[in-house]
Amino acid sequence: MQHILVYGDSLSWGIIPGTRQRLAFEQRWPGVMELALTAAGRPTRVIEDCLNGRRTVWDDPFKPGRNGLAGLAQRIEIHSPLALVVLLLGTNDFQSMHPQHNAWHSAQGIAALVAAIRQAPIEPGMPTPPILVVAPPPIDAPKGPIAPKFTGAEAAASGLVAAYRQVCDELGCHFLDAGEITPASRVDGIHLDLEQHLLLGQAVAGAVGALLGEAVKMTLSDKAKAGLGL
């Protein structure tokens, strides 16, 4: 069975827009992905490490523990061996208490997370997992109780997809644009509705199945080149 770590924020935690409630595991996109991969003949356990309000590398001045870089290497160590790490972060980098942030800053945050994953002190012989970076859907006009948190966020996050794609190209990470799959919630302009979780989970499952298949082929090819008779 392959193990996949999803490292994210409330978009992956499965908060129900307009509430403080949570979707069931099989309804939120990591659960949809696990079920889809397993049904397709790739038995999978998805490990969810998703925290509401998590940034890429910044602290929340009002709530502790929201810096995504803090403790990430130890999480990789704890859960290894991993077939894949999926990063879906960035939305909270543009909360109104970070008025100086733009897409470049958030992309550099993703780069720091990638470095932490690759430098994690995993046990000898365990693989450094490949990384799939998922850019969150574009922020719409924030609505409801969370609107003050995200005042001006849609403008500040302009260019995020291109900035993430460039970092992934430079670092050799896989990349997926969630905005090509679904918009943000119609309810609050930030999160994902039930049907949007379904769409995203199915799309990520397709991407993950393809890239893990490629990884297996590459591994076998490498062994053959090393003269191991495979």
JOBEL-V726879 format. One record per backbone hydrogen bond with DSSP energy under -0.5 kcal/mol. NH is the residue of the N-H (numbers start at 0). CO is the residue of the C=O. Records with the same first field share a line. If there is no record, write none. Layout:
BEGIN
NH = CO ; CO
END
This chain:
BEGIN
1 = 42
3 = 44
4 = 83
5 = 3 ; 46
6 = 4 ; 85
7 = 5 ; 48
8 = 87
11 = 8
12 = 8
13 = 9
14 = 9
15 = 20
16 = 14
18 = 15
22 = 13
26 = 23
27 = 23
30 = 27
31 = 27
32 = 28
33 = 29
34 = 30
35 = 31
36 = 32
37 = 33
38 = 34
39 = 35
40 = 37
41 = 36
44 = 1
45 = 43
46 = 3 ; 44
47 = 45
48 = 5 ; 46
50 = 7
53 = 50
54 = 65
59 = 62
60 = 58
65 = 62
67 = 54 ; 65
69 = 66
71 = 68
74 = 70
75 = 71
76 = 72
77 = 73
78 = 74
79 = 75
82 = 2
83 = 2
84 = 129
85 = 4
86 = 84 ; 131
87 = 6 ; 85
92 = 89
93 = 90
94 = 91
95 = 148
97 = 94
100 = 97
102 = 157
105 = 101
106 = 102
107 = 103
108 = 104
109 = 105
110 = 106
111 = 107
112 = 108
113 = 109
114 = 110
115 = 111
116 = 112
117 = 113
118 = 114
119 = 116
121 = 119
125 = 122
128 = 126
129 = 82
131 = 84
132 = 130 ; 173
133 = 86 ; 131
134 = 132 ; 175
139 = 188
142 = 187
145 = 142
146 = 143
148 = 145
149 = 145 ; 146
150 = 147
152 = 149
155 = 151
156 = 152
157 = 154
159 = 156
162 = 158
163 = 159
164 = 160
165 = 161
166 = 162
167 = 163
168 = 164
169 = 165
170 = 166
171 = 167
172 = 167
173 = 130
175 = 132
177 = 134 ; 175
179 = 176
180 = 177
181 = 177
183 = 137
184 = 190
188 = 184
196 = 192
197 = 193
198 = 194
199 = 195
200 = 196
201 = 197
202 = 198
203 = 199
204 = 200
205 = 201
206 = 202
207 = 203
208 = 204
209 = 205
210 = 206
211 = 207
212 = 208
213 = 209
214 = 210
215 = 211
216 = 212
217 = 213
218 = 214
219 = 215
220 = 216
221 = 217
222 = 218
223 = 219
224 = 220
225 = 221
226 = 223
227 = 222
END
